[in-house]
């Protein structure tokens, strides 16, 4: 296997191990090459869950829940099918991450007008899904290696971007919480100030007893002896 492909596989595995994540794979044109590349790494049972090789339309529908209408209208090589394959693999295995590959490795095209070397890679997690495509040129074997390389690189890029989005969201939440705490403190300070001002402007109860003729209550009936 290509050394750069092996290096990318190791990088993706490190990310999975950091969070204790599991991965599942759905492949068509690469025939299990991505799964083989990943499971060449020792300790794969800790993070590799399951894989599917689904060449036919029927197998994609049956095993990965790909919509048959999409296959009939657009074929198997497109972004929607790539995402549905990745999501189907992830859901079927309850993994944290699903990766799919669907493309035309050559050397001959199928009945579609899509070029040899076109590939779509789908990446799906519990919270997001994405698909990327690229056009390659080469022999069938070279294209399959290139597809696996592209799939690993795409998975790493998506993973890192998702991590940044999550960190940014947490930072925004923390900032919002801090701002809310400041506003609450200011509101309480304003309330306390108003209460103090109201208390300062009110007459004291004992002052009313010092004014002549202002006695109230039962003391009106009291007769003072000289």
Buried (B, 14 or more C-beta within 10 A) or exposed (E): EEEEBBEBBEBBBEBBEEEEBBBBBBBBBBBEBBBBBBBEBEEBEEBBBBBBBBEEBEBBBEBBBBEEEBBEEBBBBBBBBBBBBBBBBBBBBEBBBBBBBBBBBBEEEEEEEBEBBBBBBBBBBEEEBBBBBBEBEBEBEBBBBBBBBBBBBBBBEBBEEBEEEEEEEEEEEEEEEEEEEEEEEEEEEEEEEEEEEEEEEEEEEEEEEEEEEEEEEEEEEEEEEE
